[in-house]
Structure formats: C-alpha cells, structure tokens
Amino acid sequence: INLRRGEQLPRKALIDGIRVLDVTWLHSQTSADASSHQNQSKKLSLSDHQCSVDLLCNVMRWLYSKFLIPLLRSTFYVTETEFTGRKIVYYRRPVWAKIKSISMGMLLKRQYR
C-alpha cells in the first residue's frame, strides 16, 4: 500500500491481477451443474461477469477499508518524510515511540538551555 494522504485506490486497481473466473465462491452452481460442466471451459455471460466483477470489487474494498487499513494503523505509524521524497515510510509503533521520545527530548533541551 503506497497511496499518499488524500489519494484513492482506483476501482480497477482493487482487483488487478485477480481472475474473476478463478474465484469459485462468486459463481453459484448446483452439484449437478458442476458435474455436467466440469469438462467445459468456464464461461459467463457478460452480465454475470460484470456482476461478479462488481461483487469482487466490493469485497476487496471492504477488505482494504475495514480490515487491512485498520490493521496497518494499529501496528505501524505511517508517514511521508522529507528524506524519502514521495515514498511512504512505515515505522512499527514501539520504534516510532522511541524516535518521538528522542526528538522531543532534543527539542526541549535546545529550547530551554
């Protein structure tokens, strides 16, 4: 995840590299249908394919917004820094607390000499 503040993940990027036909739970088939179509190649109508893409996008958006992003926020301090340019830097929370403590100590020491 390397989006900066204010940037949004495009819909197409959510499922980039995922083949909708490979996600078996998106397609409901009865056991009789599954056995009769087992040897045939997988094909969906255009409307079924679009519905599957929409559902997969919704699931991936939920996964990012409700699971992955909160997990990253609780585990890491995420920031953009001057020395990395436009890159995002991830600090583990204990490491960030140590950096912040040292920086505040140095700042207070300089101000109150």
PyMOL commands that place a pseudoatom at each C-alpha (Angstrom):
pseudoatom trace, name=CA, resn=ILE, resi=1, chain=A, elem=C, hetatm=0, pos=[0.000, 0.000, 0.000]
pseudoatom trace, name=CA, resn=ASN, resi=2, chain=A, elem=C, hetatm=0, pos=[1.672, 3.165, -1.154]
pseudoatom trace, name=CA, resn=LEU, resi=3, chain=A, elem=C, hetatm=0, pos=[-1.108, 5.697, -1.582]
pseudoatom trace, name=CA, resn=ARG, resi=4, chain=A, elem=C, hetatm=0, pos=[-0.454, 9.062, -0.033]
pseudoatom trace, name=CA, resn=ARG, resi=5, chain=A, elem=C, hetatm=0, pos=[-2.844, 11.121, 2.027]
pseudoatom trace, name=CA, resn=GLY, resi=6, chain=A, elem=C, hetatm=0, pos=[-5.928, 12.093, 0.059]
pseudoatom trace, name=CA, resn=GLU, resi=7, chain=A, elem=C, hetatm=0, pos=[-5.333, 9.611, -2.762]
pseudoatom trace, name=CA, resn=GLN, resi=8, chain=A, elem=C, hetatm=0, pos=[-7.941, 6.997, -3.507]
pseudoatom trace, name=CA, resn=LEU, resi=9, chain=A, elem=C, hetatm=0, pos=[-7.430, 3.490, -4.799]
pseudoatom trace, name=CA, resn=PRO, resi=10, chain=A, elem=C, hetatm=0, pos=[-8.897, 3.192, -8.308]
pseudoatom trace, name=CA, resn=ARG, resi=11, chain=A, elem=C, hetatm=0, pos=[-11.568, 0.537, -8.771]
pseudoatom trace, name=CA, resn=LYS, resi=12, chain=A, elem=C, hetatm=0, pos=[-9.513, -1.287, -11.397]
pseudoatom trace, name=CA, resn=ALA, resi=13, chain=A, elem=C, hetatm=0, pos=[-6.508, -1.484, -9.073]
pseudoatom trace, name=CA, resn=LEU, resi=14, chain=A, elem=C, hetatm=0, pos=[-8.597, -3.275, -6.440]
pseudoatom trace, name=CA, resn=ILE, resi=15, chain=A, elem=C, hetatm=0, pos=[-8.821, -6.445, -8.497]
pseudoatom trace, name=CA, resn=ASP, resi=16, chain=A, elem=C, hetatm=0, pos=[-5.736, -6.042, -10.667]
pseudoatom trace, name=CA, resn=GLY, resi=17, chain=A, elem=C, hetatm=0, pos=[-4.226, -9.477, -11.239]
pseudoatom trace, name=CA, resn=ILE, resi=18, chain=A, elem=C, hetatm=0, pos=[-7.272, -11.382, -9.943]
pseudoatom trace, name=CA, resn=ARG, resi=19, chain=A, elem=C, hetatm=0, pos=[-9.157, -13.520, -12.459]
pseudoatom trace, name=CA, resn=VAL, resi=20, chain=A, elem=C, hetatm=0, pos=[-12.864, -13.418, -11.685]
pseudoatom trace, name=CA, resn=LEU, resi=21, chain=A, elem=C, hetatm=0, pos=[-13.331, -16.944, -13.049]
pseudoatom trace, name=CA, resn=ASP, resi=22, chain=A, elem=C, hetatm=0, pos=[-10.775, -18.279, -10.550]
pseudoatom trace, name=CA, resn=VAL, resi=23, chain=A, elem=C, hetatm=0, pos=[-12.796, -17.038, -7.569]
pseudoatom trace, name=CA, resn=THR, resi=24, chain=A, elem=C, hetatm=0, pos=[-15.072, -20.039, -7.193]
pseudoatom trace, name=CA, resn=TRP, resi=25, chain=A, elem=C, hetatm=0, pos=[-17.347, -18.655, -4.481]
pseudoatom trace, name=CA, resn=LEU, resi=26, chain=A, elem=C, hetatm=0, pos=[-18.537, -15.935, -6.869]
pseudoatom trace, name=CA, resn=HIS, resi=27, chain=A, elem=C, hetatm=0, pos=[-20.264, -18.476, -9.086]
pseudoatom trace, name=CA, resn=SER, resi=28, chain=A, elem=C, hetatm=0, pos=[-23.159, -20.476, -7.728]
pseudoatom trace, name=CA, resn=GLN, resi=29, chain=A, elem=C, hetatm=0, pos=[-23.688, -23.856, -9.336]
pseudoatom trace, name=CA, resn=THR, resi=30, chain=A, elem=C, hetatm=0, pos=[-25.580, -26.857, -8.121]
pseudoatom trace, name=CA, resn=SER, resi=31, chain=A, elem=C, hetatm=0, pos=[-23.674, -30.124, -7.863]
pseudoatom trace, name=CA, resn=ALA, resi=32, chain=A, elem=C, hetatm=0, pos=[-25.476, -31.471, -10.978]
pseudoatom trace, name=CA, resn=ASP, resi=33, chain=A, elem=C, hetatm=0, pos=[-24.500, -28.371, -12.968]
pseudoatom trace, name=CA, resn=ALA, resi=34, chain=A, elem=C, hetatm=0, pos=[-20.936, -28.553, -11.704]
pseudoatom trace, name=CA, resn=SER, resi=35, chain=A, elem=C, hetatm=0, pos=[-20.505, -32.186, -12.732]
pseudoatom trace, name=CA, resn=SER, resi=36, chain=A, elem=C, hetatm=0, pos=[-22.050, -31.694, -16.176]
pseudoatom trace, name=CA, resn=HIS, resi=37, chain=A, elem=C, hetatm=0, pos=[-19.956, -28.597, -16.898]
pseudoatom trace, name=CA, resn=GLN, resi=38, chain=A, elem=C, hetatm=0, pos=[-16.755, -29.875, -15.343]
pseudoatom trace, name=CA, resn=ASN, resi=39, chain=A, elem=C, hetatm=0, pos=[-15.086, -30.643, -18.660]
pseudoatom trace, name=CA, resn=GLN, resi=40, chain=A, elem=C, hetatm=0, pos=[-16.281, -27.492, -20.389]
pseudoatom trace, name=CA, resn=SER, resi=41, chain=A, elem=C, hetatm=0, pos=[-14.310, -24.291, -20.200]
pseudoatom trace, name=CA, resn=LYS, resi=42, chain=A, elem=C, hetatm=0, pos=[-15.608, -21.723, -17.736]
pseudoatom trace, name=CA, resn=LYS, resi=43, chain=A, elem=C, hetatm=0, pos=[-17.689, -19.045, -19.423]
pseudoatom trace, name=CA, resn=LEU, resi=44, chain=A, elem=C, hetatm=0, pos=[-20.012, -16.431, -18.029]
pseudoatom trace, name=CA, resn=SER, resi=45, chain=A, elem=C, hetatm=0, pos=[-22.443, -14.165, -19.766]
pseudoatom trace, name=CA, resn=LEU, resi=46, chain=A, elem=C, hetatm=0, pos=[-21.432, -10.527, -19.924]
pseudoatom trace, name=CA, resn=SER, resi=47, chain=A, elem=C, hetatm=0, pos=[-23.963, -9.506, -17.277]
pseudoatom trace, name=CA, resn=ASP, resi=48, chain=A, elem=C, hetatm=0, pos=[-22.893, -12.349, -14.938]
pseudoatom trace, name=CA, resn=HIS, resi=49, chain=A, elem=C, hetatm=0, pos=[-19.249, -11.415, -15.426]
pseudoatom trace, name=CA, resn=GLN, resi=50, chain=A, elem=C, hetatm=0, pos=[-19.973, -7.755, -14.665]
pseudoatom trace, name=CA, resn=CYS, resi=51, chain=A, elem=C, hetatm=0, pos=[-21.929, -8.708, -11.532]
pseudoatom trace, name=CA, resn=SER, resi=52, chain=A, elem=C, hetatm=0, pos=[-19.025, -10.907, -10.427]
pseudoatom trace, name=CA, resn=VAL, resi=53, chain=A, elem=C, hetatm=0, pos=[-16.545, -8.064, -11.020]
pseudoatom trace, name=CA, resn=ASP, resi=54, chain=A, elem=C, hetatm=0, pos=[-18.748, -5.643, -9.047]
pseudoatom trace, name=CA, resn=LEU, resi=55, chain=A, elem=C, hetatm=0, pos=[-19.115, -8.077, -6.160]
pseudoatom trace, name=CA, resn=LEU, resi=56, chain=A, elem=C, hetatm=0, pos=[-15.380, -8.794, -6.110]
pseudoatom trace, name=CA, resn=CYS, resi=57, chain=A, elem=C, hetatm=0, pos=[-14.626, -5.042, -6.128]
pseudoatom trace, name=CA, resn=ASN, resi=58, chain=A, elem=C, hetatm=0, pos=[-16.992, -4.529, -3.192]
pseudoatom trace, name=CA, resn=VAL, resi=59, chain=A, elem=C, hetatm=0, pos=[-15.397, -7.378, -1.240]
pseudoatom trace, name=CA, resn=MET, resi=60, chain=A, elem=C, hetatm=0, pos=[-11.875, -6.085, -1.925]
pseudoatom trace, name=CA, resn=ARG, resi=61, chain=A, elem=C, hetatm=0, pos=[-12.856, -2.514, -0.997]
pseudoatom trace, name=CA, resn=TRP, resi=62, chain=A, elem=C, hetatm=0, pos=[-14.302, -3.821, 2.284]
pseudoatom trace, name=CA, resn=LEU, resi=63, chain=A, elem=C, hetatm=0, pos=[-11.158, -5.882, 2.889]
pseudoatom trace, name=CA, resn=TYR, resi=64, chain=A, elem=C, hetatm=0, pos=[-8.948, -2.823, 2.398]
pseudoatom trace, name=CA, resn=SER, resi=65, chain=A, elem=C, hetatm=0, pos=[-11.060, -0.280, 4.290]
pseudoatom trace, name=CA, resn=LYS, resi=66, chain=A, elem=C, hetatm=0, pos=[-12.341, -2.368, 7.195]
pseudoatom trace, name=CA, resn=PHE, resi=67, chain=A, elem=C, hetatm=0, pos=[-9.530, -4.864, 7.730]
pseudoatom trace, name=CA, resn=LEU, resi=68, chain=A, elem=C, hetatm=0, pos=[-6.189, -4.015, 6.133]
pseudoatom trace, name=CA, resn=ILE, resi=69, chain=A, elem=C, hetatm=0, pos=[-6.055, -0.255, 6.775]
pseudoatom trace, name=CA, resn=PRO, resi=70, chain=A, elem=C, hetatm=0, pos=[-7.084, -0.532, 10.472]
pseudoatom trace, name=CA, resn=LEU, resi=71, chain=A, elem=C, hetatm=0, pos=[-4.568, -3.366, 10.911]
pseudoatom trace, name=CA, resn=LEU, resi=72, chain=A, elem=C, hetatm=0, pos=[-1.783, -1.216, 9.474]
pseudoatom trace, name=CA, resn=ARG, resi=73, chain=A, elem=C, hetatm=0, pos=[-2.834, 1.788, 11.570]
pseudoatom trace, name=CA, resn=SER, resi=74, chain=A, elem=C, hetatm=0, pos=[-2.788, -0.225, 14.782]
pseudoatom trace, name=CA, resn=THR, resi=75, chain=A, elem=C, hetatm=0, pos=[0.599, -1.825, 14.041]
pseudoatom trace, name=CA, resn=PHE, resi=76, chain=A, elem=C, hetatm=0, pos=[2.539, 0.915, 12.242]
pseudoatom trace, name=CA, resn=TYR, resi=77, chain=A, elem=C, hetatm=0, pos=[2.952, 4.665, 12.219]
pseudoatom trace, name=CA, resn=VAL, resi=78, chain=A, elem=C, hetatm=0, pos=[2.693, 5.619, 8.536]
pseudoatom trace, name=CA, resn=THR, resi=79, chain=A, elem=C, hetatm=0, pos=[4.173, 8.872, 7.301]
pseudoatom trace, name=CA, resn=GLU, resi=80, chain=A, elem=C, hetatm=0, pos=[5.734, 10.714, 4.390]
pseudoatom trace, name=CA, resn=THR, resi=81, chain=A, elem=C, hetatm=0, pos=[9.162, 12.125, 5.151]
pseudoatom trace, name=CA, resn=GLU, resi=82, chain=A, elem=C, hetatm=0, pos=[11.372, 14.715, 3.520]
pseudoatom trace, name=CA, resn=PHE, resi=83, chain=A, elem=C, hetatm=0, pos=[14.328, 12.412, 3.006]
pseudoatom trace, name=CA, resn=THR, resi=84, chain=A, elem=C, hetatm=0, pos=[12.323, 9.795, 1.077]
pseudoatom trace, name=CA, resn=GLY, resi=85, chain=A, elem=C, hetatm=0, pos=[10.586, 12.248, -1.214]
pseudoatom trace, name=CA, resn=ARG, resi=86, chain=A, elem=C, hetatm=0, pos=[7.150, 10.931, -2.137]
pseudoatom trace, name=CA, resn=LYS, resi=87, chain=A, elem=C, hetatm=0, pos=[7.555, 7.488, -0.600]
pseudoatom trace, name=CA, resn=ILE, resi=88, chain=A, elem=C, hetatm=0, pos=[5.549, 6.238, 2.350]
pseudoatom trace, name=CA, resn=VAL, resi=89, chain=A, elem=C, hetatm=0, pos=[7.512, 5.075, 5.396]
pseudoatom trace, name=CA, resn=TYR, resi=90, chain=A, elem=C, hetatm=0, pos=[6.170, 2.533, 7.898]
pseudoatom trace, name=CA, resn=TYR, resi=91, chain=A, elem=C, hetatm=0, pos=[7.507, 2.563, 11.467]
pseudoatom trace, name=CA, resn=ARG, resi=92, chain=A, elem=C, hetatm=0, pos=[6.491, -0.073, 13.977]
pseudoatom trace, name=CA, resn=ARG, resi=93, chain=A, elem=C, hetatm=0, pos=[4.684, 1.625, 16.883]
pseudoatom trace, name=CA, resn=PRO, resi=94, chain=A, elem=C, hetatm=0, pos=[7.406, 0.935, 19.523]
pseudoatom trace, name=CA, resn=VAL, resi=95, chain=A, elem=C, hetatm=0, pos=[10.115, 2.232, 17.161]
pseudoatom trace, name=CA, resn=TRP, resi=96, chain=A, elem=C, hetatm=0, pos=[8.089, 5.381, 16.428]
pseudoatom trace, name=CA, resn=ALA, resi=97, chain=A, elem=C, hetatm=0, pos=[7.545, 5.995, 20.141]
pseudoatom trace, name=CA, resn=LYS, resi=98, chain=A, elem=C, hetatm=0, pos=[11.317, 5.816, 20.688]
pseudoatom trace, name=CA, resn=ILE, resi=99, chain=A, elem=C, hetatm=0, pos=[12.010, 8.195, 17.768]
pseudoatom trace, name=CA, resn=LYS, resi=100, chain=A, elem=C, hetatm=0, pos=[9.373, 10.616, 19.052]
pseudoatom trace, name=CA, resn=SER, resi=101, chain=A, elem=C, hetatm=0, pos=[10.739, 10.483, 22.583]
pseudoatom trace, name=CA, resn=ILE, resi=102, chain=A, elem=C, hetatm=0, pos=[14.307, 11.191, 21.454]
pseudoatom trace, name=CA, resn=SER, resi=103, chain=A, elem=C, hetatm=0, pos=[13.165, 14.020, 19.166]
pseudoatom trace, name=CA, resn=MET, resi=104, chain=A, elem=C, hetatm=0, pos=[11.048, 15.679, 21.857]
pseudoatom trace, name=CA, resn=GLY, resi=105, chain=A, elem=C, hetatm=0, pos=[13.926, 15.389, 24.341]
pseudoatom trace, name=CA, resn=MET, resi=106, chain=A, elem=C, hetatm=0, pos=[16.308, 17.078, 21.893]
pseudoatom trace, name=CA, resn=LEU, resi=107, chain=A, elem=C, hetatm=0, pos=[13.782, 19.818, 21.097]
pseudoatom trace, name=CA, resn=LEU, resi=108, chain=A, elem=C, hetatm=0, pos=[13.099, 20.583, 24.755]
pseudoatom trace, name=CA, resn=LYS, resi=109, chain=A, elem=C, hetatm=0, pos=[16.811, 20.549, 25.524]
pseudoatom trace, name=CA, resn=ARG, resi=110, chain=A, elem=C, hetatm=0, pos=[17.507, 23.120, 22.768]
pseudoatom trace, name=CA, resn=GLN, resi=111, chain=A, elem=C, hetatm=0, pos=[14.601, 25.390, 23.740]
pseudoatom trace, name=CA, resn=TYR, resi=112, chain=A, elem=C, hetatm=0, pos=[15.264, 25.530, 27.467]
pseudoatom trace, name=CA, resn=ARG, resi=113, chain=A, elem=C, hetatm=0, pos=[19.025, 25.966, 27.635]
for i in range(1, 113): cmd.bond("trace and resi %d" % i, "trace and resi %d" % (i + 1))
show_as sticks, trace
zoom trace
